[in-house]
Amino acid sequence: MAHDEPGQTHWHEPKHGENAGFGNFKRAAMPYDRFMQAEGVPVYRGIGVHRVQDLPMQPWKRLGGRGSYIQLYGTEGLWGMYVVEIPARGALNIEQHTYEKQVLVVDGRGSTEVWQHPTPANPNPKRTTFEWQKGSLFSIPLNAGHRFINATSSPALLLCGTSAPNIINLMDSMEFVFGCPWNFTDRFSGAADYFKPKDDLEPDPVRGLAMRRTNLIPDVVNCELPLDNRRSPGYRRIQPEMAQQRFHLWVGQHENGRYSKAHKHESAAVLICIKGKGYTYTWPEVLGPTPWKDGRGDKVLRQDYEPVGLVSAAPMSGDWYHQHFGVSKEALRLTAWFGPNNHSALKAGIPGEQMADVWAIDVNKGGKAIPYHMEDPYIRTEYEATLAKEGITTRMEDKLYQAP
């Protein structure tokens, strides 16, 4: 077919029996990809990170610190992540943007100021200030002005998750994203106690799991987690509901010497290790529940981590199995970030449609979790050997592997 080379503007209609277009082409960069590249800091891509503290960081003019973008495989276009360093005894530049932001303090101690956009009726809005430390978890209200301040003589490090890809890819206007004057007062009214921690638990309205409505958790590494039992024996979990955001996350913990069942779902979730150390196996559904037994173990991906390490639970398209293993003398605590409207149970559908928590139901009962008695024998053998090297005794009793 006669056609111009890429970059030329004249299009030729194909001849009879020929297809239009080039056939083979490279994926185009989305507005958010171009935005990251223009920021002048590194962009890390992969299935995970052993420790975000070890990522290369460069001066970040817009933010006023050093940092790096993180775009793990499987999260492209769904949500974004970055790590930023606040200079010692310094502060980052003021920010305001029409995307949500979740913040985990990796290291350091300081405070954050938050305020509404000035209006004719309120030209000098009062700033709400709260303090944070290593392990604090909080959310910045949508489109609120804010500034991060370091209170110590050493750099502080923040890990941030955002819905920037969703907004920037849709609007493709940096002037709107960073210059919109609208105050989302239903999310943030400027109340002085907005960031006062709240400990009360309630069942979340969709799945009935333990939920905590609070905009700040001072120490997510050591806070109390209620018993859940769905992922492993003694598993504990809480779902923070923060700043009325659409950004979904939870915090879970596996007892030491025990590991989670494998389960499968599509891309979006990133697991962040906040206590203990361990590793995650992830593999596509097409490999089946026993990839090593079936001679396909070389296609299984593995990410090792310690605080604060990351792994993408499903790093490619389609459903992926993933399984998490703690290998330290303390419990393995993880927080999972999904971004906005990405969790399978919270996606759009027919209102009132009957659903089930299939991610916690075993595959032999119609769910998506592999029970211990059906998992690949390699899993248990390797786990026990790994614990032995660490001087840890397994707590995975024989009865857990017995078929009901």
N, C-alpha and C positions, 0 to 999 in steps of 0.2 A: 504494500500500500504506500502510495506517495504521501509523505507528510513532512512538515518542517521539523527541524531539530528542537529539542526542549529549550524553552526560553524564547522561541519565536512565537509570534502572535497569530499568524494566519492558519486557520484550520481547514483541512481538506476532507471532504466527504469521502468515505471509503468506496472502493469499487465493489461491484456485485460479488458476493461470496467472501469478502474481507471484513474483518472487524475494525471498528473505530478504535483509536487510542494506540498506546505504545505496547500494551500487553504486560510487560514487566516494568515495574517502577519502584522507586524507593518511597517509604512512608514519609509524608511531609511533616515537618516540625509544626506542632500546635502553638497557638499564642503563648501558652504557659512555658513551653520549651524555649521559645525565643526570649521570653522574659527572663528565665533563669540564666540563659547564656549571656544576656546583656548586663546582668548584675555584677559580673566580673569575679565571682567566687567559684570554687570547684563544684561540680555536680556529680555526686557519687551514684552509680547505678549497680545493682547486683541483687542477689537473693537475701542478703543480710550483711550485718556488720558485727564483728566480735566485740568491739567497744567503740562508741561514737567519740569518746575522748581521744582516740588515736587517728581520727580522720584528718586529712590535710585541710587547713583553714587559711583563708586569705582575707586581707582587709576588705570590709564591706561598706562602701561609701554610703549607701542609703540607710543602713542600720547604725553605722557608727562604731562597729566592733569588728571582730574577725569571725568568719563562719564558712559554712558549706551547705549546699543543698543536698538532700538525700531523696532519691526517687527509686525506691525498691521495685523490682520487677513485679508486675501484677497490679500496682497501684497507679499506673499512668492514667491520668485523666480523672481518677476517682478522688484523690486527695494528695496533698503534698506534705513534705517534712523538711526541716532544716535544723542545724545546730548553730548556735551563735554564742560568742564569748563577749562578756561585758568587761571592759577594762577595769583594772584595780582602782578602787575609789572613784570610779567614773560612772557613766550612764550611757545607755543607747539613745539614739535619736528618737524624737517623738514620732509615733505612728498612728495612723487611722486608716482603716480599710474595710471594704464591704464583704470581707470573707471572715469566717470564724477562725479562732486560734485557740488551741489547747497547749498548755505549757507544763513541762516537767523539769524541775530544777535538778540538773545532773550534779552540779557542784557549786558551792558558794552560799552566800547569805546576802539578802538585800531587801528591797521593797519595790512595789509597783504603784504608780499613780494612774488613776482612770477617771475620765471625765466625759461629759456629753459635749457635742459640738455647740459652739456659741450660737445663740439666736438673738433676735432683737429684744425678746422678752427676758432673755437670760444671757447677756453679753459676756459675763465672766463666770461660767459654771464652776461650782466647787469641785475640787479634786478629792476623790475617795482614795485613800492610801491603805495598803496592807503589806505586811512583812512576809517574807518567805525564806526558806532554808533548803539545804540539800534534801531532796526527797519530796518537796512540796509539789502539789499538782493543782492547777487552777486554770480557769478559762477567761479569756478577754471577751467582754460583751461585743456583739456585732456592731462595727463601725464606731466604737467608742475610741476617743483619743486615749493614748496610754504611753507610759515611759517606764523602762526598767532601770533601776538604780542599784549599783553594787556597793555594799556597806563595808567591804573588807579590803585589805591591802593585797589580795590575790585575785586573779581573774575569776569571774563566775561563769558558769556554762549552763545554757538553757537548750532543751530539746523541744521544738515546736512542731505541732501538727496543724495543718490548715486546710480550708476548703478553697484555697486560692486557685488551683487548677480548674475547679468547677466554674468559678466566677470569671476568671480571666479568659478561659476558652469560650465562654458564652458571650461576654461583653466585648472582649478584645479592645478595651479602652482603658488605658492606665489612668487617664484623667478622671474617669468615673470611679474606678476601683479605689483610688487613693484620694479623691477629692469630693466625694458625695457628701453633702451637708446634712443628710437626714439622720435624725435621732430615733433609734428603735427603742422608744421608751417602754414598750411592753417587755423588753428584755433587760433594760437597765434604766432605772429612773433617777440614778444618782444617789440612792439611799446610802447613808453612812455605814449601815450594817450589812451591806450587800456581800461583802467578803468575810463575814463572820462565819466560822466553821459550824456546820450542823451535823449532829451524829445520828439523828433519828432515822430509822429504817422503815420502809414500806414496800409492798410488792409493786413491781413495775406494772403499768396498766396493760401491757401487751402479753407478757409471758409469766407474770407473777413471781419473778425472781427478785432477790433482795436489792433494793435501790436506795440510794442516799442522795437527797436533794441538797446540794451544797455547791457553792461556787469556788470553794477552797478546801483542800485537804492538806493540812500543814505537814503531815509525814505519811505519805502513801506507802512507804517502805515498811513501816511498823504498825500502821493502823489496824484496828480489829476488823477481821473479815468473818462473816457468818458462815456456818456450815452449808454446803451446797450438795456435795456428793455425786454430781453428775459426771465429772471427768475422771476421777480416780477416788479410791477410798480415802475419806477424810478431806476431800477437796473443799476449799473455801472460796467464796466469790462475793463481790459487791459490784453494783453498777452505779457509778456516779452520774447524776443528772445535773449538768452544770450550765449555767447562764442560758437556759432554755434553748440550747443549741441543737442542731441536727447532727452534730458530730458525735458518733456513738463510740463508747469505750467501756471497758470493764477491767476489774483487777481481780486476779485469781491466784491461788496458792496450792501447790502440791506438797504433801508431806515429804520429808527427806526419806530416801530409800524407796520411794514409790514414783510411778510415772503414769501419765495420762493414757487413756485409750486413744487410738487413732480415729479421726473422723474426717469427713470430706465436705468441702464447699468451694464456691468459686472465689475469685480474687477479691481483695480489699483489705483483709486483716493483716496487721503487722503486730507481732508479739515483741514486747520490750521487756527485757530482763531487768528487774529492779532489786532482786535479792537472791543470793545463791549463785550457782553457775550450772550450766547444763548444755543441752544440744537439742536440735529439732531435726527430724527426718520429714521430708515432704516429697511426694511422688504423685504423678497423674493417675487418675482413676483407671485409665486403660491398662495400667500395669497390674491391677487387681490387688486384693488384700494381702497377698503373700509374695511380694516381688523377689525376695532372696531365694525362697524355696523354688520359685519358678524360673530361676536363672536370670533374673532381670535386676538384681541388686545394684549393678553398676549404673543404672539409670535413676537411682534414688539420690536426691540431693540432701546434703547435710550442712547445717550451720551450727557452729559452737558459739557460745556467748557467756558473758559474765556481766555484771552491772557496768555500764548501761549498753547492752548489746541488742541487736535487732534481727528479726527474721520475718520474711514475707511468707505467710502460711500457704498461700497458693500463688506461686510466682508466674504462672502462665495462664492461658485461657482454659476454661472448663473446670470441672471439679477436681480438686487435689486432696489426697489424704495427707494429714500432718499429725505428728505425734511428738510430745515434748517430754524430756527426761531431765530430772534434777540429779546432779552428781556431786553435791556438796553435803557437809554435815548439817547444814541448815536447810530449811524449806526453800523450794524454788517458787519465787513470787514473780508473776508476770502481769503486765498490763497490756491489753489488746486494744489497738486503735483501728477503727474501721472507716473514719471519715464520715461525711454526711449522707444519710439515706442509703448506705451500702450494705448494711447487715441484711441477710436474706429474709429474716423474720420481719424486717421493718421497711421493706421495699413496697412500692406502690402495687396495688392490686384491687380486686373487687372488695369494697368494704363489707365486713361481716363474713368473709370467706373463712371457712373452718381450716385451721392450721394445727400442726403438731410440732413439738420440739424435737424434730428428727435428728438434729445434730447430737443429741444425748441419748437417742434410742438406738439399740444395736441393729446391725444390718439384718440379722436373722429374725428381727421383729418388725422389719419395715423401715428402719431408720438409716442413719449414715455413719454410725460408730461401729468400729470393729471390736467385739468383745475379746477379752484376753484369751479365751480358749480357742478363738478363731484366728488370732494374729499369727504372723510369721514366727516360727520358733527362733529365728535368728535374733529377734528383738530381745527376748528375755535372756538368752545366752550372752549376748554382747553387754547388756545392761549390768548383769551380775558381775561380769568380768571387769567392767569399768569401775563399779563400786568397790570391788576388791582392791583394785590398784589405789583407790583413794582412802582405803582403810575404813570403808563404810559397809555395814551389814544391810543386805536387802530386806525390805519389809513387804515384799510382794509374796504373800503366802501362797502355798500350793492350791488352796481352795479357790483362789481368784481365777485360776486357769481351768477349773472344772466346769464342764458344760452343765447347765441347769437341767 
